[in-house]
């Protein structure tokens, strides 16, 4: 049983240079591969869309870049749940939907690794879900983590991504590659 695929914030707004340098340029393509696999097995899919309340954010509805990217566009019957916080499990009804369908296993991917992906993964594990996190279907940005508190060199997007994954693997999720999930 595949469980549910949770696609987090794979939105046009993350193409904006506002976020800084990005790692893993194939994240969306890998998420699309996962989505195709879930659909082929008629397994449940949930799309999460971030609608920021921060003025000037590329993910604020006033900015016009909140649409989900076309390669992971939802089909009829696939829920699109909106949020304005990091966790896809706060204020969205996602947990209730999962429980109603007796779904215990989640496969998570999306943007960004250290923020909404990490927060959702942690909460899902704490709520008792068995979480698989697909590292090459996620990405991080330099601009999200280097806020000047740290002396020395700023972390690269790869370092931020890897650090977030290292903190999640084993305790909150099993971190795997797309090919492992599809095998």
N, C-alpha and C positions, 0 to 999 in steps of 0.2 A: 504494500500500500504506500503510495507516494505521500499522502497527507496533503496539506495545502501549500501552495506557492504564494509567498507574500512579496510583491514587487514594491519597493519603497522609493517614492519620490523620483522616479526616472522621468524628469521633467525638462522642458526646454530651457528653463531658467538656469540650469547648471552649465549651459554652454556660454554663459556670460563671463567675461574676464574678471568680473567683480570677485570671484572666488579664489583667484590665484592660479598657480600651476597645478596641473592635475596629473595623477598617475593612471594607469590601467585604461588606455583609450578603447579597449575592447569590452569594457564592462557591459555596455548596453547590448552589444551583439551577443554576448554570453547570456545575458538575461533573456533576450529574445529566443535563444536556443532552448533555455529552460521552459519558457512559456509555450513554445511549440510542442515540447515533450509533454507537458502537463495537459495541454489541450488534446493531444493525440490519445492520451489515456483517460480523457474525460474526468480529470482530477480537479479539485477546487482551486481557483485562482482568485486572489484579492489584490486589487491595485490600490496603492496608497498615494495620496496627492497632498503635498504640503502647500498650504495657503498662509503665507507669513503675514503677521500683523505689523511687521516692522516696515515703516515707510522707507522707500528706496531699495528694499530688497528685491532682487530679480524674481523672487518667489511670492512677492506681494501681488494680489490680483490686479491692483492698479497698474502694475508694470507690464502686464500682458504676456508673461512668459511662463505661466503656470501649467500649460497644457502638458499632458503626458506625451513622451516622445512617440512618434508614429510606429517605430519598430516594436513597441510593447503596448500598442493601443488596445484598450479593452474591447471585448466582443459583448454583444447582448447577453445579459445574464451574469456577466462577471462584475461583481461589485467594485465600485470606486468609492473609497472612503476618504474623506478629507479631514485634515488635522491642522492645527496651528501650533503644535508643540512637537517635541522630538519623537515621542513614542506613538506608534500606530495603535497602541492599546489604550490610549487616554482619549475619551470623548468621541470615539469613532463607532463604537458598537462591535468592533472586530472580535473581541473576546466572546461576547454573547453569541455572535454568528458561528464562531468556531465550536463553542460548547454545544450549541443547538444541533450541529452536524456531527457531533462526537469526534471531532478532529483533535488528535493529540500530537501529531507530528507536523512540524512546520519547516519549510525550506525558505530561507530569507535571502534576498539580494537587493541591491539598489544603491542609493546615494543619500548621504555620504557615510563612509565606513565609521568614522569616529563619532558621528552624531546620531542621526535618526536610525541608522542600521544598528549601531551598538546599543542605543537605548531600547529599541524594540526587542532586540535579541535578549538583553538582560532581563527585561520585564517578562517576556514570554517564558524564559527559563524559570524565573521566580514564581510564575503562575502555574508551573508544572508541565509546560509543553516541552516536547523533545525537539530541539532546534538544530538544524543543519544550516550553516552559514556558508554561502558559496563565494569564496574570496575573489575569484577572478570575474565575478559578476557584480562587484562593488568597486568603488573608487573613493579617493580622498583628494583634498586640495591643500596647498600650502597656506592659502589665505585664511583658512578656518582655524588654524592652530597657533599662529605666530602673532600673538597680541602684545609682544614687547616685555613680558614678565621675565623672559628667559634670556640670560646672557649667553654669548657665544653664537654659534651658527644657528640659523633657523632650521627646523626640521624640514626635510624634503617630503613631498607627497607620499613617496614610497615608505619612508620611515614612519609617517603618521599612520598610514594604512596598516603596515606590518605591526606596529605597536598596538593598535586597536584590536587586530585579529589575535595577537598573542595573549592579550588580556581576556578575550572571550573564549578561546579554544580550551576545551577540557572542563571548564567550570560552567559556562553558560551555553555552549554550543560545540558541535563538532565542525571544524572548519575544513572544507574540501574544495576541490576544483570542479568546474562545470563538467568536465569529462568524467569525473568520478560519479557524479550524480546521474549522468546519462548512460553510464555503462550498465 
